Amino acid sequence: MDNTGVPEWAKKRHYLAAMLTNFVFEVADVLECLFIECSDAAKECGLQFSKQQKNHFEFAQKHIKAFRSSTAKLDKDAQLSFGQDADVLADLIYAAVTRTGEDDQMMRNFLEYIMSYPDKVGLDGVRKGGELFESIKMKQAKARIEAKINEK
């Protein structure tokens, strides 16, 4: 795609749309894997879902699988990339949950730590919603300004 003459805000909007589309497919992949792992773990422990829960569970699995089937039309490299990204995303979520447990403040600290790394794609401030995400960026910006003032 030729971006010549396209305003910067439009480039960011296009990139954000593409990134979110990929993200949705990756999250669907993660959910599909989690459904399988959850089902296996529940069977292993002898836990059973109620009939209604089982129906909802199977319904969700079926539709996520159907949604993800559209990625089957992509070339093998793109499919592999989605799978690898989904694995990393699942590991990141799992690490965040297992490392922080039920401690919400620790989860916020975990997010702040990740947010301390610079934005590599130029989308800071573009995301709608996510008040916590934006408040972390504002706190970091304020801290940088205060540090520069204190240096003088």
Backbone torsions as a table, in degrees:
resi	resn	phi	psi	omega
1	MET	NA	129.7	-179.5
2	ASP	-86.7	119.1	-178.6
3	ASN	-98.2	12.5	-179.0
4	THR	-62.0	126.9	177.9
5	GLY	79.7	-1.8	179.2
6	VAL	-82.3	129.6	179.7
7	PRO	-61.0	151.3	-177.6
8	GLU	-57.8	-40.1	-179.3
9	TRP	-63.1	-35.1	179.4
10	ALA	-70.8	-38.1	176.8
11	LYS	-61.4	-44.5	179.7
12	LYS	-63.7	-41.8	-179.5
13	ARG	-63.4	-42.3	179.0
14	HIS	-64.8	-45.6	179.8
15	TYR	-62.1	-42.3	179.1
16	LEU	-61.2	-43.7	179.3
17	ALA	-61.4	-43.8	179.2
18	ALA	-65.4	-42.7	-179.8
19	MET	-63.9	-43.5	179.6
20	LEU	-65.7	-37.4	177.0
21	THR	-61.3	-48.2	177.4
22	ASN	-60.7	-41.4	-179.0
23	PHE	-61.1	-41.9	179.5
24	VAL	-61.8	-43.5	178.4
25	PHE	-65.3	-37.5	178.5
26	GLU	-67.4	-41.5	178.0
27	VAL	-64.8	-38.4	177.0
28	ALA	-62.0	-40.5	177.3
29	ASP	-62.7	-45.1	178.4
30	VAL	-60.7	-45.8	179.7
31	LEU	-61.0	-42.9	179.5
32	GLU	-59.7	-45.2	178.7
33	CYS	-64.7	-41.1	179.4
34	LEU	-65.5	-37.2	175.8
35	PHE	-59.9	-44.2	-179.6
36	ILE	-65.2	-47.3	179.8
37	GLU	-62.3	-41.3	179.3
38	CYS	-62.2	-45.6	-179.8
39	SER	-62.0	-45.4	179.0
40	ASP	-63.0	-44.7	-179.3
41	ALA	-64.8	-40.0	179.4
42	ALA	-63.8	-43.4	178.2
43	LYS	-62.3	-43.6	-178.4
44	GLU	-60.3	-35.7	-178.4
45	CYS	-91.8	-2.8	180.0
46	GLY	79.5	16.0	177.5
47	LEU	-82.5	144.5	178.5
48	GLN	-130.5	142.9	175.6
49	PHE	-84.4	153.7	172.1
50	SER	-67.4	165.2	-179.0
51	LYS	-57.6	-43.1	-179.6
52	GLN	-65.7	-44.6	178.7
53	GLN	-61.1	-42.1	-179.9
54	LYS	-63.3	-40.9	178.0
55	ASN	-62.7	-44.6	178.8
56	HIS	-63.0	-43.1	179.7
57	PHE	-58.5	-50.6	-179.2
58	GLU	-66.4	-37.4	178.2
59	PHE	-61.6	-47.2	-180.0
60	ALA	-62.5	-45.6	179.4
61	GLN	-58.3	-45.0	-178.2
62	LYS	-61.3	-44.2	-176.9
63	HIS	-75.1	-34.0	175.8
64	ILE	-65.9	-42.1	178.4
65	LYS	-62.3	-42.1	178.3
66	ALA	-63.7	-41.8	178.7
67	PHE	-61.6	-46.8	-178.3
68	ARG	-69.1	-20.2	-177.7
69	SER	-61.6	-21.7	178.7
70	SER	-66.1	-22.4	177.1
71	THR	-76.2	-13.4	178.5
72	ALA	-65.7	-20.1	179.7
73	LYS	-79.6	-11.5	179.9
74	LEU	-78.4	161.6	177.5
75	ASP	-68.0	163.9	-174.3
76	LYS	-59.8	-36.4	179.9
77	ASP	-64.7	-42.6	179.0
78	ALA	-65.6	-40.7	177.7
79	GLN	-62.8	-43.0	178.8
80	LEU	-63.1	-40.4	178.6
81	SER	-62.1	-45.7	177.0
82	PHE	-58.6	-44.8	-179.0
83	GLY	-62.6	-43.5	179.7
84	GLN	-67.2	-41.7	177.5
85	ASP	-63.1	-40.2	179.0
86	ALA	-64.8	-39.7	178.2
87	ASP	-62.4	-43.8	179.5
88	VAL	-65.4	-42.2	178.6
89	LEU	-61.8	-44.2	177.9
90	ALA	-61.7	-43.3	178.5
91	ASP	-63.5	-39.0	178.8
92	LEU	-64.2	-45.2	178.4
93	ILE	-63.1	-46.9	-179.5
94	TYR	-60.1	-44.3	179.1
95	ALA	-62.4	-44.2	-179.6
96	ALA	-61.3	-44.0	-177.2
97	VAL	-70.9	-45.2	-177.2
98	THR	-72.5	-29.7	-179.6
99	ARG	-79.5	-27.0	-176.1
100	THR	-104.7	-18.1	-179.8
101	GLY	58.2	-129.8	-179.2
102	GLU	-99.6	10.6	-178.1
103	ASP	-84.2	98.5	-177.6
104	ASP	-61.9	-37.6	-179.9
105	GLN	-65.3	-39.1	178.6
106	MET	-65.4	-37.1	176.8
107	MET	-62.9	-41.0	176.7
108	ARG	-63.0	-41.0	177.9
109	ASN	-62.6	-39.3	177.5
110	PHE	-61.2	-45.0	178.4
111	LEU	-64.4	-43.6	179.3
112	GLU	-61.3	-38.1	178.0
113	TYR	-61.9	-47.5	179.0
114	ILE	-62.7	-40.3	-178.9
115	MET	-70.0	-15.0	179.7
116	SER	-70.8	-16.7	175.5
117	TYR	-78.8	146.4	-177.9
118	PRO	-68.1	149.7	175.9
119	ASP	-68.9	120.8	-176.0
120	LYS	-92.1	-7.8	-177.7
121	VAL	-119.8	0.2	175.4
122	GLY	76.1	29.9	-178.1
123	LEU	-109.2	7.7	176.1
124	ASP	-56.6	132.5	178.1
125	GLY	84.9	-3.7	-179.2
126	VAL	-89.4	-30.2	-175.7
127	ARG	-65.0	133.3	176.8
128	LYS	-86.9	148.5	-176.9
129	GLY	75.2	-156.5	175.9
130	GLY	60.8	53.4	-178.4
131	GLU	-57.1	-37.4	179.8
132	LEU	-63.9	-44.7	178.4
133	PHE	-55.9	-48.8	-177.9
134	GLU	-70.3	-37.0	-179.5
135	SER	-66.9	-33.4	177.0
136	ILE	-64.9	-44.9	179.1
137	LYS	-62.3	-39.0	179.2
138	MET	-65.8	-42.5	178.5
139	LYS	-61.9	-41.4	179.8
140	GLN	-66.2	-40.9	178.5
141	ALA	-64.0	-42.6	179.4
142	LYS	-62.6	-42.0	179.6
143	ALA	-63.9	-39.0	178.3
144	ARG	-65.5	-41.8	178.8
145	ILE	-63.6	-46.3	179.8
146	GLU	-62.4	-38.2	179.0
147	ALA	-64.3	-39.6	178.8
148	LYS	-67.8	-38.7	178.6
149	ILE	-64.7	-42.3	-178.9
150	ASN	-69.3	-25.8	177.6
151	GLU	-66.7	-31.2	-176.3
152	LYS	-78.5	NA	NA
